[in-house]
């Protein structure tokens, strides 16, 4: 099984955003072979600049590496093209297999057509978003563009706690899904550990267990990552 964490999962403990890319921080997830996958959560362009210029960020302990792209209004403008060029460089430097984009803010999907080396996937959105949370929303994008899909099961839970929408989505787009995001839902923290929320139906809705799974639960203290991984793997 390919399973691991987002390097944003301890953001409440590490106030310096760049610290999440440090060797000591990343070693939390690779220690004792805890995880074989990691998603780099790049909130903004400065994070991309950091990993492109850093010699400290080493990811050789992970079998699978993905990257969550900055959430911005991508379109055919200078700032979007600059960020996409940096993402293409990051793919090459770290052998990144998947770049995840939110669907709700993109203004012009055509801008991505000029960056064929970026392994693009689009992520379904939670109930708070205007766009990207339904089958029809995703269909409108991937029927026009040859993008893959990252399935966020917690996002589906916020739209339909029975997880029937999640299962229907997975069946319909099975051939396009390349990665899962897993976490529990909490009104205050949004993404929260499943071993605390007890929302086991989110875990049990994973249909294709051969695909990489990234745990996006955000933790309150060190050691919770181990409890969360154990809780999830027991139910998969």
DRENPA-3360 file (N, C-alpha, C; in nm, 2 decimals, always signed):
BEGIN
1 = XXXXXXXX = +0.08/-0.12/+0.00/+0.00/+0.00/+0.00/+0.09/+0.13/+0.00 ~ +0.05/+0.22/-0.08/+0.12/+0.35/-0.09/+0.04/+0.45/+0.00 ~ +0.09/+0.49/+0.11/+0.02/+0.58/+0.20/+0.11/+0.67/+0.28 ~ +0.07/+0.79/+0.30/+0.16/+0.88/+0.37/+0.08/+1.01/+0.41 ~ +0.15/+1.12/+0.42/+0.09/+1.24/+0.48/+0.12/+1.36/+0.39 ~ +0.05/+1.47/+0.42/+0.08/+1.60/+0.37/+0.18/+1.66/+0.47 ~ +0.27/+1.74/+0.41/+0.37/+1.80/+0.50/+0.30/+1.93/+0.57 ~ +0.17/+1.95/+0.55/+0.10/+2.06/+0.62/+0.03/+2.01/+0.74;
9 = XXXXXXXX = +0.04/+1.88/+0.77/-0.04/+1.82/+0.87/-0.01/+1.87/+1.01 ~ +0.11/+1.92/+1.03/+0.15/+1.98/+1.17/+0.15/+2.13/+1.16 ~ +0.07/+2.19/+1.08/+0.09/+2.34/+1.07/+0.05/+2.41/+1.20 ~ -0.03/+2.35/+1.28/-0.06/+2.42/+1.41/+0.06/+2.42/+1.51 ~ +0.15/+2.32/+1.49/+0.26/+2.31/+1.58/+0.38/+2.39/+1.53 ~ +0.39/+2.40/+1.40/+0.51/+2.47/+1.34/+0.46/+2.60/+1.27 ~ +0.48/+2.71/+1.34/+0.42/+2.84/+1.29/+0.50/+2.89/+1.17 ~ +0.63/+2.86/+1.16/+0.70/+2.90/+1.04/+0.67/+2.81/+0.92;
17 = XXXXXXXX = +0.60/+2.86/+0.82/+0.55/+2.78/+0.71/+0.66/+2.71/+0.64 ~ +0.78/+2.77/+0.63/+0.89/+2.70/+0.56/+0.95/+2.59/+0.63 ~ +0.92/+2.58/+0.76/+0.98/+2.47/+0.84/+0.92/+2.34/+0.80 ~ +0.80/+2.34/+0.74/+0.74/+2.21/+0.69/+0.82/+2.15/+0.58 ~ +0.92/+2.22/+0.52/+1.00/+2.16/+0.42/+1.14/+2.12/+0.47 ~ +1.16/+2.14/+0.60/+1.29/+2.11/+0.65/+1.32/+1.96/+0.67 ~ +1.44/+1.92/+0.68/+1.47/+1.77/+0.69/+1.41/+1.72/+0.82 ~ +1.43/+1.79/+0.93/+1.38/+1.74/+1.06/+1.23/+1.72/+1.06;
25 = XXXXXXXX = +1.16/+1.81/+0.99/+1.01/+1.80/+0.98/+0.97/+1.68/+0.90 ~ +1.03/+1.67/+0.78/+0.99/+1.56/+0.69/+1.03/+1.43/+0.74 ~ +1.14/+1.42/+0.82/+1.18/+1.30/+0.89/+1.08/+1.24/+0.98 ~ +0.99/+1.33/+1.03/+0.88/+1.28/+1.12/+0.80/+1.17/+1.05 ~ +0.78/+1.19/+0.92/+0.69/+1.10/+0.84/+0.77/+0.98/+0.79 ~ +0.90/+0.99/+0.77/+0.97/+0.88/+0.72/+1.04/+0.80/+0.83 ~ +1.04/+0.84/+0.95/+1.11/+0.77/+1.06/+1.04/+0.63/+1.08 ~ +1.13/+0.54/+1.10/+1.09/+0.40/+1.12/+0.99/+0.35/+1.01;
33 = XXXXXXXX = +1.02/+0.40/+0.89/+0.94/+0.36/+0.77/+0.79/+0.38/+0.79 ~ +0.76/+0.49/+0.86/+0.62/+0.51/+0.89/+0.53/+0.53/+0.76 ~ +0.58/+0.61/+0.67/+0.51/+0.64/+0.55/+0.60/+0.62/+0.43 ~ +0.54/+0.58/+0.32/+0.62/+0.58/+0.19/+0.57/+0.68/+0.09 ~ +0.48/+0.77/+0.13/+0.43/+0.87/+0.04/+0.43/+1.01/+0.11 ~ +0.44/+1.11/+0.04/+0.44/+1.25/+0.10/+0.38/+1.34/-0.01 ~ +0.29/+1.43/+0.04/+0.25/+1.54/-0.05/+0.30/+1.67/+0.01 ~ +0.37/+1.74/-0.08/+0.42/+1.88/-0.05/+0.31/+1.98/-0.06;
41 = XXXXXXXX = +0.27/+2.04/+0.05/+0.16/+2.14/+0.05/+0.22/+2.28/+0.03 ~ +0.22/+2.32/-0.10/+0.28/+2.45/-0.13/+0.16/+2.55/-0.14 ~ +0.15/+2.63/-0.03/+0.04/+2.72/-0.02/+0.05/+2.84/-0.11 ~ +0.17/+2.88/-0.15/+0.19/+2.99/-0.23/+0.32/+2.98/-0.30 ~ +0.35/+3.08/-0.38/+0.47/+3.08/-0.47/+0.60/+3.08/-0.39 ~ +0.60/+3.14/-0.27/+0.72/+3.14/-0.20/+0.76/+3.00/-0.15 ~ +0.67/+2.92/-0.13/+0.70/+2.78/-0.09/+0.76/+2.71/-0.21 ~ +0.71/+2.74/-0.33/+0.78/+2.68/-0.45/+0.92/+2.73/-0.47;
49 = XXXXXXXX = +0.94/+2.86/-0.45/+1.07/+2.91/-0.45/+1.17/+2.84/-0.35 ~ +1.11/+2.82/-0.24/+1.20/+2.75/-0.13/+1.24/+2.61/-0.17 ~ +1.15/+2.53/-0.22/+1.18/+2.39/-0.25/+1.27/+2.38/-0.37 ~ +1.26/+2.48/-0.46/+1.34/+2.48/-0.58/+1.48/+2.52/-0.55 ~ +1.50/+2.61/-0.45/+1.63/+2.66/-0.42/+1.70/+2.59/-0.30 ~ +1.62/+2.50/-0.23/+1.67/+2.44/-0.11/+1.75/+2.31/-0.14 ~ +1.86/+2.29/-0.07/+1.93/+2.16/-0.08/+1.89/+2.08/+0.04 ~ +1.81/+2.13/+0.14/+1.78/+2.06/+0.26/+1.66/+1.97/+0.24;
57 = XXXXXXXX = +1.57/+2.01/+0.15/+1.45/+1.93/+0.13/+1.48/+1.80/+0.05 ~ +1.49/+1.69/+0.12/+1.53/+1.56/+0.06/+1.41/+1.47/+0.08 ~ +1.37/+1.40/-0.03/+1.25/+1.32/-0.03/+1.28/+1.17/-0.08 ~ +1.41/+1.13/-0.07/+1.45/+1.00/-0.12/+1.39/+0.89/-0.04 ~ +1.34/+0.91/+0.08/+1.28/+0.80/+0.16/+1.14/+0.77/+0.12 ~ +1.08/+0.84/+0.02/+0.94/+0.82/-0.01/+0.93/+0.76/-0.15 ~ +0.84/+0.66/-0.16/+0.82/+0.60/-0.29/+0.74/+0.68/-0.38 ~ +0.65/+0.76/-0.33/+0.56/+0.84/-0.40/+0.55/+0.98/-0.35;
65 = XXXXXXXX = +0.57/+1.08/-0.44/+0.56/+1.22/-0.40/+0.46/+1.30/-0.49 ~ +0.38/+1.37/-0.42/+0.29/+1.46/-0.50/+0.30/+1.60/-0.44 ~ +0.23/+1.69/-0.50/+0.24/+1.83/-0.46/+0.11/+1.90/-0.47 ~ +0.06/+1.97/-0.37/-0.06/+2.04/-0.37/-0.02/+2.18/-0.42 ~ -0.07/+2.22/-0.54/-0.03/+2.35/-0.60/-0.10/+2.47/-0.52 ~ -0.04/+2.58/-0.53/-0.10/+2.70/-0.47/-0.24/+2.72/-0.52 ~ -0.33/+2.76/-0.43/-0.47/+2.78/-0.47/-0.48/+2.93/-0.52 ~ -0.49/+2.94/-0.65/-0.50/+3.07/-0.71/-0.59/+3.07/-0.83;
73 = XXXXXXXX = -0.62/+3.19/-0.89/-0.71/+3.20/-1.00/-0.62/+3.18/-1.13 ~ -0.59/+3.06/-1.16/-0.51/+3.03/-1.28/-0.58/+3.08/-1.41 ~ -0.50/+3.15/-1.49/-0.55/+3.20/-1.62/-0.43/+3.24/-1.70 ~ -0.45/+3.29/-1.82/-0.34/+3.32/-1.91/-0.29/+3.46/-1.87 ~ -0.22/+3.46/-1.76/-0.15/+3.59/-1.72/-0.01/+3.55/-1.67 ~ +0.06/+3.66/-1.64/+0.20/+3.64/-1.60/+0.22/+3.56/-1.48 ~ +0.14/+3.59/-1.37/+0.16/+3.52/-1.24/+0.13/+3.37/-1.25 ~ +0.02/+3.34/-1.32/-0.01/+3.20/-1.34/+0.10/+3.12/-1.42;
81 = XXXXXXXX = +0.15/+3.18/-1.52/+0.25/+3.12/-1.61/+0.38/+3.10/-1.53 ~ +0.41/+3.20/-1.45/+0.53/+3.19/-1.36/+0.52/+3.08/-1.26 ~ +0.40/+3.07/-1.20/+0.38/+2.96/-1.10/+0.39/+2.82/-1.17 ~ +0.32/+2.81/-1.28/+0.32/+2.68/-1.35/+0.46/+2.64/-1.40 ~ +0.54/+2.74/-1.44/+0.68/+2.71/-1.48/+0.75/+2.65/-1.36 ~ +0.73/+2.71/-1.24/+0.80/+2.66/-1.12/+0.75/+2.53/-1.08 ~ +0.62/+2.50/-1.10/+0.57/+2.37/-1.08/+0.63/+2.26/-1.17 ~ +0.65/+2.30/-1.30/+0.72/+2.21/-1.39/+0.86/+2.18/-1.35;
89 = XXXXXXXX = +0.93/+2.28/-1.29/+1.07/+2.26/-1.24/+1.07/+2.17/-1.12 ~ +0.97/+2.19/-1.03/+0.96/+2.10/-0.91/+0.93/+1.96/-0.95 ~ +0.85/+1.93/-1.05/+0.82/+1.80/-1.10/+0.95/+1.73/-1.14 ~ +1.04/+1.80/-1.21/+1.16/+1.75/-1.26/+1.26/+1.73/-1.14 ~ +1.27/+1.82/-1.05/+1.37/+1.81/-0.94/+1.33/+1.70/-0.84 ~ +1.21/+1.68/-0.81/+1.17/+1.58/-0.71/+1.09/+1.46/-0.76 ~ +1.09/+1.44/-0.89/+1.02/+1.33/-0.95/+0.88/+1.32/-0.90 ~ +0.81/+1.43/-0.90/+0.67/+1.44/-0.85/+0.57/+1.37/-0.95;
97 = XXXXXXXX = +0.49/+1.28/-0.89/+0.40/+1.20/-0.98/+0.26/+1.27/-1.00 ~ +0.23/+1.36/-0.91/+0.09/+1.42/-0.92/+0.09/+1.56/-0.87 ~ +0.04/+1.66/-0.94/+0.02/+1.79/-0.89/-0.13/+1.82/-0.88 ~ -0.17/+1.85/-0.76/-0.32/+1.86/-0.73/-0.36/+2.01/-0.73 ~ -0.47/+2.03/-0.81/-0.53/+2.17/-0.82/-0.67/+2.17/-0.77 ~ -0.70/+2.27/-0.69/-0.84/+2.29/-0.66/-0.92/+2.34/-0.78 ~ -1.05/+2.30/-0.79/-1.12/+2.33/-0.91/-1.20/+2.46/-0.90 ~ -1.22/+2.52/-0.78/-1.31/+2.63/-0.76/-1.26/+2.77/-0.80;
105 = XXXXXXXX = -1.13/+2.78/-0.81/-1.08/+2.92/-0.84/-1.02/+2.94/-0.98 ~ -1.00/+2.83/-1.05/-0.94/+2.84/-1.18/-1.03/+2.92/-1.28 ~ -0.98/+3.01/-1.35/-1.05/+3.10/-1.44/-1.05/+3.05/-1.58 ~ -0.93/+2.99/-1.62/-0.91/+2.95/-1.76/-0.83/+2.82/-1.76 ~ -0.89/+2.71/-1.78/-0.82/+2.58/-1.78/-0.72/+2.57/-1.90 ~ -0.74/+2.65/-2.00/-0.66/+2.64/-2.12/-0.51/+2.67/-2.09 ~ -0.49/+2.75/-1.98/-0.35/+2.79/-1.95/-0.27/+2.66/-1.92 ~ -0.33/+2.55/-1.87/-0.26/+2.43/-1.84/-0.21/+2.36/-1.96;
113 = XXXXXXXX = -0.26/+2.38/-2.07/-0.23/+2.31/-2.20/-0.09/+2.34/-2.24 ~ -0.03/+2.45/-2.20/+0.11/+2.48/-2.23/+0.21/+2.41/-2.14 ~ +0.17/+2.33/-2.05/+0.26/+2.27/-1.95/+0.24/+2.12/-1.94 ~ +0.27/+2.06/-2.05/+0.24/+1.91/-2.07/+0.32/+1.82/-1.97 ~ +0.43/+1.88/-1.91/+0.51/+1.80/-1.82/+0.46/+1.79/-1.68 ~ +0.36/+1.87/-1.65/+0.30/+1.87/-1.52/+0.19/+1.77/-1.52 ~ +0.20/+1.67/-1.42/+0.10/+1.57/-1.41/-0.02/+1.62/-1.33 ~ -0.11/+1.68/-1.40/-0.22/+1.75/-1.34/-0.33/+1.66/-1.29;
121 = XXXXXXXX = -0.38/+1.69/-1.17/-0.51/+1.63/-1.13/-0.59/+1.74/-1.06 ~ -0.72/+1.72/-1.08/-0.82/+1.82/-1.01/-0.88/+1.75/-0.89 ~ -0.91/+1.83/-0.79/-0.96/+1.78/-0.67/-1.11/+1.82/-0.65 ~ -1.19/+1.73/-0.61/-1.33/+1.77/-0.58/-1.33/+1.85/-0.45 ~ -1.43/+1.94/-0.44/-1.44/+2.04/-0.34/-1.54/+2.01/-0.23 ~ -1.53/+2.07/-0.11/-1.62/+2.05/+0.00/-1.75/+2.14/-0.02 ~ -1.84/+2.13/+0.08/-1.97/+2.20/+0.06/-1.96/+2.35/+0.07 ~ -1.85/+2.40/+0.11/-1.84/+2.55/+0.13/-1.80/+2.61/-0.01;
129 = XXXXXXXX = -1.77/+2.54/-0.11/-1.73/+2.59/-0.24/-1.84/+2.61/-0.33 ~ -1.83/+2.70/-0.42/-1.93/+2.73/-0.52/-1.93/+2.63/-0.63 ~ -1.81/+2.58/-0.66/-1.80/+2.49/-0.78/-1.70/+2.38/-0.75 ~ -1.72/+2.26/-0.81/-1.62/+2.15/-0.80/-1.66/+2.04/-0.70 ~ -1.79/+2.04/-0.65/-1.83/+1.94/-0.55/-1.93/+1.84/-0.61 ~ -1.97/+1.85/-0.74/-2.06/+1.76/-0.79/-2.00/+1.68/-0.91 ~ -2.07/+1.57/-0.95/-2.03/+1.50/-1.06/-2.03/+1.58/-1.19 ~ -2.13/+1.67/-1.20/-2.15/+1.75/-1.31/-2.03/+1.86/-1.32;
137 = XXXXXXXX = -1.99/+1.91/-1.21/-1.88/+2.01/-1.21/-1.75/+1.95/-1.26 ~ -1.72/+1.83/-1.21/-1.60/+1.76/-1.25/-1.61/+1.72/-1.40 ~ -1.72/+1.67/-1.43/-1.75/+1.62/-1.57/-1.72/+1.74/-1.67 ~ -1.76/+1.86/-1.64/-1.75/+1.97/-1.73/-1.60/+2.00/-1.76 ~ -1.51/+1.96/-1.66/-1.37/+1.99/-1.68/-1.30/+1.87/-1.76 ~ -1.32/+1.75/-1.70/-1.24/+1.64/-1.76/-1.29/+1.58/-1.89 ~ -1.42/+1.62/-1.93/-1.46/+1.59/-2.06/-1.40/+1.67/-2.17 ~ -1.35/+1.79/-2.13/-1.28/+1.88/-2.22/-1.13/+1.87/-2.21;
145 = XXXXXXXX = -1.08/+1.83/-2.09/-0.93/+1.83/-2.07/-0.89/+1.69/-2.02 ~ -0.77/+1.64/-2.06/-0.73/+1.51/-2.02/-0.66/+1.51/-1.89 ~ -0.73/+1.56/-1.78/-0.67/+1.57/-1.65/-0.71/+1.45/-1.57 ~ -0.63/+1.42/-1.47/-0.66/+1.31/-1.38/-0.74/+1.37/-1.26 ~ -0.77/+1.29/-1.16/-0.85/+1.33/-1.05/-0.79/+1.28/-0.92 ~ -0.79/+1.37/-0.82/-0.76/+1.34/-0.68/-0.89/+1.34/-0.60 ~ -0.92/+1.23/-0.54/-1.05/+1.22/-0.47/-1.03/+1.26/-0.32 ~ -1.09/+1.36/-0.28/-1.08/+1.40/-0.13/-1.21/+1.35/-0.07;
153 = XXXXXXXX = -1.20/+1.24/+0.01/-1.32/+1.17/+0.06/-1.38/+1.25/+0.18 ~ -1.30/+1.33/+0.25/-1.36/+1.42/+0.35/-1.45/+1.53/+0.28 ~ -1.40/+1.58/+0.17/-1.49/+1.68/+0.10/-1.62/+1.62/+0.06 ~ -1.62/+1.49/+0.01/-1.74/+1.42/-0.02/-1.83/+1.41/+0.10 ~ -1.77/+1.38/+0.22/-1.85/+1.36/+0.34/-1.92/+1.49/+0.38 ~ -1.86/+1.60/+0.35/-1.93/+1.73/+0.39/-2.05/+1.75/+0.30 ~ -2.05/+1.69/+0.18/-2.16/+1.71/+0.08/-2.27/+1.60/+0.10 ~ -2.22/+1.48/+0.14/-2.31/+1.37/+0.16/-2.25/+1.27/+0.25;
161 = XXXXXXXX = -2.30/+1.27/+0.38/-2.23/+1.19/+0.48/-2.26/+1.04/+0.47 ~ -2.35/+1.00/+0.38/-2.38/+0.86/+0.35/-2.26/+0.80/+0.27 ~ -2.19/+0.89/+0.20/-2.07/+0.85/+0.12/-2.12/+0.79/-0.01 ~ -2.25/+0.79/-0.04/-2.30/+0.74/-0.17/-2.25/+0.82/-0.29 ~ -2.24/+0.95/-0.27/-2.19/+1.04/-0.37/-2.05/+1.01/-0.40 ~ -1.97/+0.98/-0.30/-1.83/+0.94/-0.31/-1.81/+0.81/-0.39 ~ -1.89/+0.72/-0.36/-1.89/+0.59/-0.43/-1.93/+0.60/-0.58 ~ -2.03/+0.68/-0.60/-2.08/+0.70/-0.74/-1.97/+0.77/-0.82;
169 = XXXXXXXX = -1.91/+0.86/-0.76/-1.80/+0.94/-0.82/-1.69/+0.85/-0.86 ~ -1.65/+0.76/-0.77/-1.53/+0.67/-0.79/-1.56/+0.57/-0.90 ~ -1.69/+0.52/-0.90/-1.72/+0.43/-1.01/-1.72/+0.49/-1.14 ~ -1.77/+0.61/-1.15/-1.78/+0.68/-1.28/-1.64/+0.72/-1.33 ~ -1.55/+0.76/-1.24/-1.42/+0.81/-1.29/-1.30/+0.73/-1.25 ~ -1.33/+0.60/-1.24/-1.23/+0.51/-1.19/-1.10/+0.52/-1.27 ~ -1.10/+0.53/-1.40/-0.98/+0.53/-1.48/-0.90/+0.67/-1.47 ~ -0.97/+0.77/-1.41/-0.90/+0.90/-1.40/-0.84/+0.92/-1.26;
177 = XXXXXXXX = -0.88/+0.84/-1.16/-0.84/+0.87/-1.02/-0.69/+0.83/-1.01 ~ -0.61/+0.91/-0.95/-0.47/+0.88/-0.93/-0.43/+0.89/-0.78 ~ -0.51/+0.95/-0.70/-0.47/+0.97/-0.56/-0.60/+1.00/-0.47 ~ -0.59/+0.96/-0.35/-0.69/+0.98/-0.25/-0.64/+1.08/-0.14 ~ -0.73/+1.16/-0.09/-0.70/+1.24/+0.03/-0.80/+1.19/+0.14 ~ -0.74/+1.17/+0.26/-0.82/+1.12/+0.37/-0.80/+1.20/+0.49 ~ -0.91/+1.23/+0.56/-0.91/+1.30/+0.69/-1.05/+1.30/+0.74 ~ -1.06/+1.33/+0.87/-1.19/+1.35/+0.93/-1.24/+1.49/+0.92;
185 = XXXXXXXX = -1.37/+1.52/+0.95/-1.42/+1.65/+0.94/-1.45/+1.70/+1.08 ~ -1.41/+1.83/+1.11/-1.43/+1.90/+1.23/-1.47/+2.04/+1.20 ~ -1.57/+2.10/+1.26/-1.62/+2.23/+1.22/-1.52/+2.34/+1.24 ~ -1.44/+2.32/+1.35/-1.33/+2.42/+1.38/-1.21/+2.40/+1.29 ~ -1.16/+2.28/+1.29/-1.03/+2.26/+1.22/-1.04/+2.21/+1.08 ~ -1.16/+2.18/+1.04/-1.19/+2.12/+0.90/-1.13/+1.98/+0.89 ~ -1.01/+1.97/+0.85/-0.94/+1.84/+0.84/-0.88/+1.80/+0.98 ~ -0.93/+1.69/+1.03/-0.90/+1.65/+1.17/-0.88/+1.50/+1.17;
193 = XXXXXXXX = -0.80/+1.45/+1.27/-0.77/+1.30/+1.27/-0.90/+1.22/+1.28 ~ -0.90/+1.12/+1.20/-1.02/+1.02/+1.19/-1.03/+0.94/+1.32 ~ -0.91/+0.92/+1.39/-0.92/+0.84/+1.51/-0.99/+0.92/+1.62 ~ -1.00/+1.05/+1.60/-1.07/+1.14/+1.70/-1.21/+1.16/+1.65 ~ -1.24/+1.18/+1.53/-1.37/+1.21/+1.48/-1.46/+1.09/+1.48 ~ -1.40/+0.97/+1.46/-1.48/+0.84/+1.45/-1.56/+0.83/+1.32 ~ -1.52/+0.90/+1.22/-1.60/+0.90/+1.10/-1.54/+0.79/+1.01 ~ -1.55/+0.66/+1.05/-1.49/+0.55/+0.98/-1.55/+0.53/+0.84;
201 = XXXXXXXX = -1.67/+0.58/+0.82/-1.73/+0.56/+0.69/-1.65/+0.63/+0.58 ~ -1.58/+0.74/+0.62/-1.49/+0.80/+0.52/-1.38/+0.71/+0.48 ~ -1.32/+0.64/+0.57/-1.21/+0.54/+0.54/-1.27/+0.43/+0.45 ~ -1.38/+0.38/+0.50/-1.44/+0.26/+0.43/-1.49/+0.29/+0.29 ~ -1.49/+0.41/+0.25/-1.54/+0.45/+0.12/-1.43/+0.45/+0.01 ~ -1.31/+0.42/+0.06/-1.20/+0.40/-0.04/-1.22/+0.28/-0.12 ~ -1.24/+0.29/-0.25/-1.28/+0.18/-0.34/-1.15/+0.11/-0.41 ~ -1.05/+0.19/-0.43/-0.94/+0.14/-0.51/-0.81/+0.16/-0.43;
209 = XXXXXXXX = -0.78/+0.05/-0.34/-0.68/+0.06/-0.24/-0.54/+0.05/-0.30 ~ -0.53/+0.03/-0.43/-0.39/+0.02/-0.49/-0.34/+0.16/-0.53 ~ -0.43/+0.26/-0.51/-0.39/+0.40/-0.54/-0.33/+0.47/-0.42 ~ -0.24/+0.56/-0.44/-0.18/+0.64/-0.33/-0.28/+0.71/-0.24 ~ -0.26/+0.70/-0.11/-0.34/+0.77/-0.02/-0.26/+0.87/+0.06 ~ -0.31/+0.99/+0.06/-0.24/+1.10/+0.14/-0.34/+1.14/+0.26 ~ -0.29/+1.13/+0.38/-0.36/+1.16/+0.50/-0.35/+1.31/+0.52 ~ -0.46/+1.38/+0.52/-0.46/+1.53/+0.54/-0.51/+1.57/+0.67;
217 = XXXXXXXX = -0.52/+1.48/+0.76/-0.56/+1.51/+0.90/-0.46/+1.61/+0.96 ~ -0.50/+1.71/+1.03/-0.41/+1.80/+1.09/-0.40/+1.77/+1.24 ~ -0.28/+1.76/+1.29/-0.26/+1.70/+1.43/-0.23/+1.81/+1.53 ~ -0.27/+1.77/+1.66/-0.25/+1.86/+1.77/-0.12/+1.84/+1.84 ~ -0.06/+1.72/+1.82/+0.07/+1.70/+1.89/+0.14/+1.58/+1.81 ~ +0.27/+1.58/+1.83/+0.35/+1.47/+1.77/+0.31/+1.34/+1.83 ~ +0.31/+1.24/+1.75/+0.27/+1.10/+1.78/+0.13/+1.07/+1.73 ~ +0.05/+1.17/+1.71/-0.08/+1.15/+1.65/-0.08/+1.09/+1.51;
225 = XXXXXXXX = +0.03/+1.13/+1.44/+0.04/+1.07/+1.30/+0.04/+0.92/+1.30 ~ +0.11/+0.86/+1.41/+0.12/+0.72/+1.42/-0.02/+0.66/+1.45 ~ -0.09/+0.72/+1.54/-0.23/+0.67/+1.58/-0.32/+0.68/+1.45 ~ -0.31/+0.79/+1.38/-0.40/+0.81/+1.26/-0.37/+0.70/+1.16 ~ -0.24/+0.68/+1.13/-0.20/+0.59/+1.03/-0.25/+0.45/+1.07 ~ -0.23/+0.41/+1.19/-0.27/+0.28/+1.24/-0.42/+0.26/+1.23 ~ -0.49/+0.37/+1.27/-0.64/+0.36/+1.26/-0.69/+0.34/+1.12 ~ -0.63/+0.41/+1.03/-0.67/+0.41/+0.89/-0.64/+0.27/+0.83;
233 = XXXX = -0.52/+0.22/+0.85/-0.48/+0.10/+0.78/-0.56/-0.02/+0.83 ~ -0.60/-0.01/+0.96/-0.68/-0.13/+1.01/-0.81/-0.14/+0.95 ~ -0.86/-0.02/+0.90/-1.00/-0.02/+0.84/-0.99/-0.04/+0.68 ~ -0.88/-0.02/+0.62/-0.87/-0.03/+0.48/-0.87/-0.18/+0.43;
% end
